[in-house]
Amino acid sequence: MAHPTILALCAGIGGLELGVKLACPGARVLCYIEREAYAAAVLLARMEDTSLEPAPVWCGDIERCDFAPFVDRVDVL
């Protein structure tokens, strides 16, 4: 079975994604989506200190996010 891919909607500071990675070590985050600049900055800092795996962070209104790159690639929202 392939490892699940995650699209982290309303990601906050990545806590849920860390929990998923503990439960399913092969899981991979495709993108973190977060509208709050502070939380997005924390995500980037966690990637820099290697607490989170590197992935793009989209910061803005979720209604304006282009989800086309994720079609047929996401297992978990």
Secondary structure, DSSP 8 states (H G I E B T S, - for coil): ----EEEEET-TTSHHHHHHHHHSTT-EEEEEEES-HHHHHHHHHHHHTTSS----EEES-GGG---GGGTTT-SB-
